[in-house]
Amino acid sequence: MNTELVQMYWQIGKLILARQEQEGWGTKVVGRLAADLKASFPNQRGFSRSNLMYMQKMARTWPEPIVQQLVGQLPWGHITVLMDKLESRSDLDFYVTEAVRNGWSRALLDRFIHQNLHLTQSSAATNFEVTVPDGSTVLKELARDPYRLDFLGLDEHHSEHELEEAIVANMIRFLTELGVGFAFVGRQYPVLIGGEEYRIDLLFYHLKLHRYFVFELKTKDVRPEHVGKLNFYVSVVDQMVRDRERDDPTIGFLIGTRHNKAAVQLALDASNNPLAVTNYSTLSPAERELVPSEEDLSRVVQEAIDTIGGVGVGVGGRPDGPSGPERLR
């Protein structure tokens, strides 16, 4: 049903472009068409002037048949978000591909666009090309720089323990930030070596890649020696935790506030284990004061929806997605 709806909207957009080319850009083709459709189909929503403008823009942005493209697999609400937020075809194609591949909701799509995921993905310092050449492309996509952890609500002087506590308390949102496929294994995961206990900050397993992921957290500048500690923990998990018959070699992620990329890269190059070093960012208390809360935004959006009767149209005349707080998220 969604494919047919998007196909129809794309065809209407193509017709609008053709009619405008025939009659000249000065004519009010869209306004006249909206009025005609409203008169012909009084009970059918979705043919407003603004929605017709989206159809026109979609046909101009993706001139090839829409059902033959990935964007044709997305709901109409996702497509309008893409057209509202992005201009470059390469950026559009990036988010279309990721949204279809990972099954993003509209709220997640909007969030990742806002965070400029296309600029942060694959930008972390790694040694994947040398240590895991066959899977380096997929693994580099997982290593973003920076990770956006403003939702943790930490002040600028938080400790590593507080950071770890906040991540565990917000585990669902943290897993969303990491990307699709991660499962939480343990916090302060204990391993016993020669009678001495060592603890790994955070341990995850990737369900699609069949690998363990070690996460070490630093609330200060990452130093080359921290890479050595991460390398040690990756070796420990490889030797003592993973199933060698089922699981591929373990990956290590070191997340800190800042790092010297040149120095860190030298330390990564000296390791035989696949490692990545990336940053995380949070909002300071002063910055957070300037940002409206989710509750405030939900209230404003709900008031607007109550006033205008909703925005966006789905199949059968129903709004094409949740309203109020759900739409916002």
N, C-alpha and C positions, 0 to 999 in steps of 0.2 A: 504493500500500500504506500509506503514511504517512497519507494522508487518511482511508482507511478505519479505520485504527487510532485516530486522534484522534476520528473520528466515533463509533466504538464507545465509547471512554472517556467522551465527552461524554454519550452516551445513558445509560450506566451512572450517571454523576453525576446526571443528571436523575431517574432512577428512585430513586436513594438519597434525593434531596431530597423527592420525592413520598412515599416510604414513611415518612420521618421525620416529615413533616407529618401523615400519617395516624395513625401510631402514637404520636407524641409524641417530643419531643427527649430524653427520659430513657432511651429504649430503645437497646440497643447494636446498631443496625441494621448498621453498617459491619463490626463484628467478626463478627457472625453471617454476613453475606454473604461475607466473606473466607473463613471456614471452609467454607461451602457450596461456593464456587467451587474452593477447593483440593481438596475431596473429589471434585467432579465432573470437574475438569480437573487431575489430579495432575502432568502433564508440562508444563503451561503456566504460565510465570512471568508476573508482571504484575498479579496479583490480590491482592497483599498488602494488609494494612489501610492502610499508609501510602500506597500507590498509589491505593487506593480513596478515601482522603481527598483526594488531589490531584484525582481525577475529580469528586468532589463540589464542590470549590472552583472548578474550571474551569466547571462548569455554573452555579454561583452568580455567578461573575465575568462570564461571557459567556452570558447567558440566551437570546440569540437563536441560531438554528441555527448551529452552529460552522462548517459547510462554506461558509456564505455570508459568513464573516468572514476577514480576513487571517490571524488567529491560527490558523485551520484549515490554513494552508499550512506551518506550522512543525512541526519534529519534536517529539515528546513531551518529550524532554530539554530543549529550549528553553523549552517551556511551563512545565515545573516550575521552571526557573530564574526565569522571570518571576514566577510566583506566590510563590516563596520570597523574592524580593528587593523586590517592589513591592506597594504597597497601592492607590494612586490609579489609577482607570480611565484617566485622561488620561495618566499616566506609562506605564502598561501599553501603551496604544495607540501612544504615541510609539515605544517600543522594538520593538513588533511591526512597525510600519510600516517602521522603519529596517532591522530584521533581514531582513524579506522583500525589501525593495527592494535591499539591498546584499549579500544572501547571506551574512550573518554566520555563522560557526561558533558553537557554544555557548560556547567559550572567549572569543571576541570579545564576544559578547553580555554575558557575565558581567563582562568587563573594563570595557565601556562603562557598564554599570549602576553598577559600583563607582566609576567616575570621574565619575558624575553628568552624563553627556553631555547630558541634557535641559536642564541648567542652563547648560552652557558653550556649546552650539551656538547660533549666531546672536547671540552676546553681544558680539562684538568691535566696536570702533569702525570704521565704514566710511563711504564716500560712495557706495555702490552705488545707492541709490535715485535719486540725481541723475545719476550718470554712466552707469549701465546699468539704467534703469528696467524694461526688459522682462525682464531676467534677475536682478534684485536678490534675489528670494526664494531662488533656487537658490544664488546666490553667497554670500549671508549664512549659509546653512546650512554652507558650507565653512569659514567663519571662526569658529573656536572661541576662547574665551578663558576659561581658559588652555589651552595645549597641555601635556599631561603627558609630560615627557621624563625622568622619573626612571630609566628603563631605560638611559640613557646612562652612568650611574655617575660623573657629574662631581661634584667638590667645589664648595663655594660660591665659590671664587676662580678659577674657570676663565676662560680668555680666549675671545675670539670664534673664534680659530683652533682651539682645543681643542674648542669647541662644534661647529664645522663638521666637524672630524675625526671626532668621536664620532657625529654624525648620519650621515655617509657610511659609517662602519663598521657602523652599525646601520640601514642604509637600508630594509630590508624592514619593520622595526618602525616606522620613521618614516613610511613610506608608509601603513602601517595607521593611524597616528595622524592623518594628514592626511585620510584617507577614501578611498572607492573611486574609481578613475579616474585617479589621478595616475601619471605616468611620469617617471622621472628623466632629465633631459637633460644636465646638467653642473654641475660645481662650479668656482668661480672662472672662470666662463664668460667668455672674452675677446671684447671687441668693440673695433674700431679706429675712432676718430673723429678726423679731421683729423691723422692721423699719431700720435695719442696713444692708448695702450691703456687700456681700462677693464675691470674684472673684476666680474662679478655673483656674489654669494655662492653662491646655488643657483638653478638654473633647472629648472622642471618643465613638462610639457605634460599637459593634462587630455584624456583620450581621448574622453570623452563630450561635453564642452563645447567642444572644439576651440579651446582658448585656451592661450597660454603663461602661466605663473605665475612671477613673480620673487619670490624670498624673500631679504630682507635680515635679517641677524642682528645683534642687539645684546646684549651681556652687561651693559649698564648701563641706566639709565633712558632711555627713548625721549624724544627732544626733538623739537620741531616741525621743526627743521632736518633731522632724519633723514628726515622725511616728504618733504622737498624732494629729497633724494638718491634716495629710492625712486622718486619721480615721474620723475626724470631717467632712471633705468634702465628704467622701464616704457616711456617714450617711445623709448628706444634700441632695445629689443626690438621694439616696434611698427614702427619704421622700418627696421630692419636684419635682423631675424630672421624674423618671422612672414610667412606667405604671405597677402597681403591678399585673395586670391580664395577661400581656404579657411578661414582662421582668423579668429575674432572678436578684438576688441581685448584686449590683454594685461592681466592683473590683477597688482597688486603687494601683497605681504604683508610687513609689517615686524614681526618677532617680537623682543621684548625681555623684560627681567625685570620692569619696571614702566613705567607711563606715566601722565601727567596727562591724563585723558580729555577734559577741557574744552579744554586747550591743543591736544592732538592733533586733536580734532574740528575746531577752527578751521583747522588746517593742511590737514586732509583736504578741508574745504569749499572751500578755495582752489584745489584741484587739479581739472583736467578729466579726469584719468585715474582709473579705478576702483582704489581702494586700501583696504587694511584694516590696522589696527594691533592686535596682540594680544600677550598675555604667554605665557611658558612657565614651568613649575615643575619643579624637581628636588628630590630629597631631600638634605639635608645629611648628611655622614658620620655624625654622631651619630644622626640619625633612621634612617639605613640600618642601623646596628648593631642597632636594635631590631626590624627587620623580618626575619623568617626568609627564607632564600634559597629560590629555586625548587627547588633540589635537596632541601633540608630538607622542604619541603612535599610534594614528590613522594614522598619516602620515607614520610612519615606516611600519605599517602593510599593508597599501595600496600599498606602494612601493614594498613590498615583494610579494604581491598578483599579482601586475602588472608584476613582473619579472618572477614568476614561473607559472602564469596562474591559481592561486587559489589552495586551499587545501580542502580536504574532498569532498565526492561525494554523491549526492542524487539520487532520482529516475529519470530515463530518461536521465542520463548523466549530470544533472545540479548540481552545487555546492550545498551541503546540508545545506544551511543557508546563512545569509547575509555576505557580505564582508565589508572591510574597517571599518569605524566607527561603523556600526551596529554590525559587528562581534565582535569588541572590547568590546562594551558595553555589 
